[in-house]
Amino acid sequence: MRRLMPRLTPAVLTVALAAVLGLSACGNKESETKKSASEAAYLDLSGLKYQVQVSRQINPADPEDRDYLRGLPAADETLPAGTVWFGVFMRVENEGKDAIPSSRDFTIKDTQGNLFKPVPVVNAFGYAPEVVRGGGYIPNQERLAAYAGTQGELLLYKIPTTSLDNRPLQLTIRSPQDPKESVEVDLDV
């Protein structure tokens, strides 16, 4: 006597595949990173929205760019040969009601794995982590950076020109509440 196998319909296969994929997503995650391929995207992290307004090389000889470089630590005032200033202008928004601290951990990585941390900048344009009130922004309305053409606060990096060829450069922002949680975005160069 011959046994008949039940026929699997596309609907049954779809439900079975969804169940398998759902189960494969279970388990302990050591870190959770959300990625975006575009600077313009809003990156949700720990209750705040981060947005790269623009990223670009900063030219110390350009009158507009000169002001971005004021207030550098003495050790960072000069660039080594083969290195450029690279700026990431960041905007942060709190759409919620509760005050939330913003990130202080921003790194850039090239495709060769070279990692860059921002140089501290103490001026009217430099990014300063702060507790963002409900409905508030970085830069807040008291900061000159809110009215500049970039409408973002500056994260300033020293990057070797060879790394500009190792694109895309990837900016990682880590949560101040949980360092295992982060967002990443590819930067325009």
C-alpha positions in Angstrom: 0.0 0.0 0.0 1.3 3.4 -0.9 1.4 6.4 1.5 0.4 9.7 0.2 2.5 12.7 1.2 0.5 15.8 2.0 0.9 18.5 -0.7 2.7 21.6 0.5 1.0 24.7 -0.8 2.9 28.0 -1.2 1.0 29.4 1.8 2.1 26.5 4.0 5.7 26.9 2.8 5.6 30.6 3.5 4.4 30.1 7.1 7.1 27.4 7.6 9.8 29.6 6.3 8.7 32.5 8.5 8.8 30.2 11.6 12.3 29.0 10.8 13.6 32.5 10.2 11.9 33.7 13.4 13.5 31.0 15.5 16.9 31.6 13.9 16.7 35.2 15.2 16.3 34.1 18.8 19.2 33.9 21.2 21.6 36.1 23.0 22.8 39.0 21.0 26.1 40.4 22.1 25.6 43.7 20.3 22.9 45.3 18.2 24.0 47.6 15.4 21.6 49.3 13.0 23.0 50.4 9.7 22.2 53.1 7.2 23.8 53.6 3.8 22.9 57.3 3.6 24.0 60.3 5.5 20.5 61.9 5.3 18.9 59.0 7.2 17.7 59.4 10.8 19.5 56.9 13.0 17.4 55.9 16.1 19.6 55.2 19.1 18.5 55.0 22.7 15.5 57.3 22.3 17.3 59.9 20.2 17.5 60.5 16.4 21.0 61.2 15.0 21.4 62.7 11.6 24.6 63.5 9.7 23.9 66.8 8.1 27.0 66.7 6.0 30.5 65.3 6.1 33.5 66.8 4.3 37.1 67.7 4.4 37.9 70.9 6.3 40.3 73.3 4.7 42.3 75.5 7.2 43.1 78.0 4.4 39.4 78.6 3.7 37.9 81.5 5.6 34.7 79.7 6.5 36.5 76.5 7.6 39.1 78.4 9.7 36.5 79.1 12.5 35.8 75.3 12.7 39.4 74.8 13.8 39.5 77.4 16.6 39.9 76.0 20.1 41.9 72.9 19.2 44.2 71.5 21.8 47.8 72.7 21.2 48.9 69.1 20.4 46.3 68.9 17.6 46.8 72.3 15.9 49.0 70.9 13.1 48.4 68.1 10.8 51.0 65.5 10.0 52.0 65.2 6.4 49.5 63.1 4.3 46.7 63.9 6.8 43.5 66.0 6.3 40.9 67.4 8.6 37.6 65.7 8.1 34.4 67.1 9.6 31.1 65.4 10.4 28.3 67.8 11.2 25.8 66.1 13.5 22.2 66.9 14.5 20.4 65.1 17.4 16.7 65.2 18.1 14.7 64.0 21.1 11.1 63.5 20.0 10.1 62.1 23.4 9.1 63.8 26.6 12.0 62.7 28.9 15.5 64.1 28.9 18.0 61.7 27.4 21.9 61.9 27.3 23.4 62.1 23.9 26.3 59.9 22.8 29.9 60.8 23.4 31.3 57.8 21.4 31.7 58.5 17.7 34.3 56.6 15.6 35.1 56.5 11.9 36.4 53.3 10.3 37.8 52.8 6.7 37.5 49.6 4.7 41.0 48.6 5.9 39.9 48.6 9.5 41.7 51.8 10.5 39.8 53.5 13.3 39.6 57.2 14.0 38.3 59.1 17.0 37.3 62.8 17.0 39.7 65.5 18.1 38.1 67.6 20.9 37.0 71.0 19.6 36.0 73.7 22.1 34.3 76.4 20.0 30.8 77.5 18.9 30.6 74.7 16.4 32.1 71.7 18.2 29.9 68.8 19.2 29.3 68.7 23.0 27.4 65.7 24.4 24.6 66.9 26.6 21.3 65.8 28.1 18.8 66.6 25.4 15.5 67.7 26.9 12.2 66.3 25.6 11.4 68.0 22.2 15.0 69.4 22.2 17.9 69.3 19.7 21.6 69.4 19.4 22.6 72.0 18.4 20.1 73.8 20.6 18.8 77.3 19.7 21.4 79.0 21.9 24.3 77.6 19.9 25.7 79.3 16.8 26.0 75.9 15.1 22.1 75.8 14.9 22.2 78.8 12.5 25.3 77.9 10.4 24.9 76.4 7.0 25.4 72.9 8.2 22.9 73.2 11.1 24.9 70.5 13.0 27.6 70.4 15.6 31.1 69.4 14.4 32.9 66.1 15.1 36.4 66.7 13.8 38.8 64.0 12.7 42.4 63.7 11.5 42.4 61.2 8.7 45.2 60.1 6.4 44.6 60.9 2.8 45.1 57.2 2.0 42.1 56.3 4.1 39.9 58.6 1.9 40.6 56.1 -0.8 39.5 53.2 1.5 35.8 54.1 1.1 33.2 54.1 2.3 34.2 55.6 5.6 31.8 54.3 8.2 30.7 56.4 11.2 29.7 54.4 14.3 27.7 56.0 17.1 27.5 54.1 20.4 24.7 54.5 23.0 25.7 56.2 26.3 23.2 53.9 28.1 24.3 50.6 26.5 27.7 50.5 24.7 26.7 47.3 22.9 24.0 49.2 21.1 25.1 51.3 18.1 24.2 52.7 14.7 26.4 53.0 11.6 26.2 55.2 8.6 28.4 55.4 5.4 29.8 58.9 5.0 30.2 60.9 1.8 33.8 61.9 1.0 
